[in-house]
Amino acid sequence: MSSSRNEGEGNKTAGRQYNEAQRGFVESGQVEDRAREAEKALDGPEQTELQKAEAIGKDHSAGEDPKVRGKKPHATSG
């Protein structure tokens, strides 16, 4: 029998591991350096590939959460 157990929807173990990794990254002091690297990549040879990836991501997106920028949600017919 496998040693891993199915936690179902909302895997708490994976969520905890992700949160710990994010906290460790922030505490490492590398956030600003990585942000500058990403900004340079947007203007470099990777630009086309990054724009394609962004378009694919947006295509799968339900849109930005209106709460992020204080927008009112659009009414949808359904």
Rosetta silent file (secondary structure, phi, psi, omega in degrees, C-alpha in Angstrom):
SEQUENCE: MSSSRNEGEGNKTAGRQYNEAQRGFVESGQVEDRAREAEKALDGPEQTELQKAEAIGKDHSAGEDPKVRGKKPHATSG
SCORE:     score description
SCORE:     0.000 S_00000001
   1 L     0.000  145.837 -178.360    0.000    0.000    0.000 S_00000001
   2 L   -70.535  146.140  179.484    1.237    3.542   -0.772 S_00000001
   3 L   -79.140  -18.423  178.530    2.574    5.667    2.060 S_00000001
   4 L   -88.359  142.450  179.138    0.827    8.794    0.711 S_00000001
   5 L  -112.202  150.541  179.434   -2.811    9.265    1.487 S_00000001
   6 L   -79.877  115.457  179.355   -5.410   11.042   -0.593 S_00000001
   7 L   -88.841   -2.408  179.115   -6.445   14.184    1.236 S_00000001
   8 L    74.849 -162.441  179.674   -9.128   14.923   -1.323 S_00000001
   9 L   -63.973  135.772 -179.586   -9.993   18.398   -2.475 S_00000001
  10 L    79.000   53.473 -178.660   -7.980   21.035   -0.670 S_00000001
  11 L   -59.047  106.045 -175.389   -4.819   19.047    0.067 S_00000001
  12 H   -69.074  -34.788  179.244   -3.681   20.599    3.352 S_00000001
  13 H   -64.798  -48.174  179.244   -0.219   19.047    3.253 S_00000001
  14 H   -63.563  -40.347  178.223    0.536   20.460   -0.199 S_00000001
  15 H   -61.572  -42.680  179.021   -0.909   23.813    0.821 S_00000001
  16 H   -65.200  -43.034  179.745    1.285   23.954    3.907 S_00000001
  17 H   -63.312  -41.951  178.840    4.396   22.991    1.904 S_00000001
  18 H   -62.490  -47.887 -179.537    3.638   25.667   -0.692 S_00000001
  19 H   -60.666  -41.498  178.525    3.100   28.333    1.970 S_00000001
  20 H   -64.231  -40.769  179.219    6.343   27.401    3.736 S_00000001
  21 H   -64.832  -41.976  179.077    8.272   27.564    0.451 S_00000001
  22 H   -64.994  -43.059  178.922    6.816   30.989   -0.354 S_00000001
  23 H   -61.579  -43.828  179.008    7.604   32.293    3.114 S_00000001
  24 H   -61.933  -39.700  178.659   11.176   30.986    2.804 S_00000001
  25 H   -64.344  -46.442  179.501   11.604   32.693   -0.564 S_00000001
  26 H   -61.342  -44.101 -178.645   10.376   36.031    0.776 S_00000001
  27 H   -69.779  -18.041 -179.164   12.609   35.739    3.834 S_00000001
  28 L   -72.237  -17.183 -179.524   15.613   34.902    1.621 S_00000001
  29 L    80.705   13.897 -176.566   15.697   38.490    0.367 S_00000001
  30 L   -94.596   -1.227 -173.012   15.699   37.429   -3.294 S_00000001
  31 H   -60.296  -49.858 -178.528   12.330   38.894   -4.298 S_00000001
  32 H   -61.701  -42.789  179.091   13.659   42.200   -5.684 S_00000001
  33 H   -61.020  -45.141 -179.521   16.471   40.463   -7.592 S_00000001
  34 H   -66.690  -35.844  177.851   14.060   37.996   -9.169 S_00000001
  35 H   -64.103  -41.890  177.443   11.631   40.790  -10.069 S_00000001
  36 H   -64.701  -39.859  177.424   14.430   42.650  -11.890 S_00000001
  37 H   -61.728  -42.188  179.595   15.408   39.444  -13.721 S_00000001
  38 H   -65.177  -40.230  179.042   11.810   38.950  -14.827 S_00000001
  39 H   -62.709  -42.351  178.057   11.577   42.540  -16.032 S_00000001
  40 H   -64.019  -38.543 -179.800   14.742   42.105  -18.114 S_00000001
  41 H   -62.767  -33.766  179.846   13.380   38.868  -19.590 S_00000001
  42 H   -65.697  -25.563  179.796   10.287   40.732  -20.803 S_00000001
  43 L  -103.197    2.397 -176.064   12.533   42.987  -22.891 S_00000001
  44 L  -103.140 -161.781 -176.970   14.976   40.274  -23.960 S_00000001
  45 L   -64.525  -18.005  179.579   15.038   37.354  -26.385 S_00000001
  46 L   -83.650   -2.817 -172.236   12.382   35.512  -24.346 S_00000001
  47 H   -51.691  -50.149 -177.544    9.815   38.257  -24.962 S_00000001
  48 H   -62.159  -44.913  179.966    7.822   36.437  -27.667 S_00000001
  49 H   -63.146  -41.594  179.134    7.738   33.172  -25.732 S_00000001
  50 H   -66.691  -38.465  178.393    6.644   34.961  -22.535 S_00000001
  51 H   -65.613  -38.886  176.969    3.912   36.860  -24.398 S_00000001
  52 H   -63.895  -43.565  179.020    2.594   33.586  -25.850 S_00000001
  53 H   -62.746  -40.393  178.400    2.562   32.001  -22.379 S_00000001
  54 H   -62.780  -43.287  179.883    0.713   35.017  -20.991 S_00000001
  55 H   -62.746  -40.745  177.810   -1.895   34.805  -23.751 S_00000001
  56 H   -62.950  -44.614  178.607   -2.429   31.095  -23.055 S_00000001
  57 H   -61.600  -43.307  179.370   -2.841   31.802  -19.353 S_00000001
  58 H   -66.023  -33.729  179.657   -5.308   34.605  -20.002 S_00000001
  59 H   -64.129  -30.888 -179.427   -7.256   32.366  -22.372 S_00000001
  60 L   -89.719   -6.030 -173.600   -7.795   29.891  -19.524 S_00000001
  61 L   -85.924  149.141  173.183   -8.602   32.630  -17.024 S_00000001
  62 L   -87.262    1.581 -179.674  -12.028   33.664  -15.812 S_00000001
  63 L   106.149  170.158 -179.511  -10.627   37.191  -15.544 S_00000001
  64 L   -74.288  141.976  175.814   -9.188   39.301  -12.794 S_00000001
  65 L   -64.455  122.211 -178.311  -10.946   39.283   -9.454 S_00000001
  66 H   -56.910  -25.714 -179.572  -12.760   42.635   -9.305 S_00000001
  67 H   -68.234  -20.728 -176.649  -11.727   43.001   -5.660 S_00000001
  68 H   -62.867  -41.415 -177.910   -8.086   43.276   -6.721 S_00000001
  69 L  -120.629   18.835  177.166   -8.505   46.789   -8.088 S_00000001
  70 L    71.328   22.795  179.749  -11.809   47.774   -6.530 S_00000001
  71 L   -82.256  155.220  173.351  -13.803   47.155   -9.696 S_00000001
  72 L   -84.856  138.848  179.500  -17.441   46.238   -9.714 S_00000001
  73 L   -66.188  146.415  176.647  -18.078   42.741  -11.087 S_00000001
  74 L   -78.336  142.158  176.348  -19.634   42.514  -14.517 S_00000001
  75 L   -75.293  135.884  178.207  -23.115   41.048  -14.695 S_00000001
  76 L  -118.549  145.103  175.653  -23.190   37.776  -16.616 S_00000001
  77 L   -96.358  141.835 -175.258  -26.136   36.122  -18.210 S_00000001
  78 L  -154.172    0.000    0.000  -26.372   32.491  -17.704 S_00000001
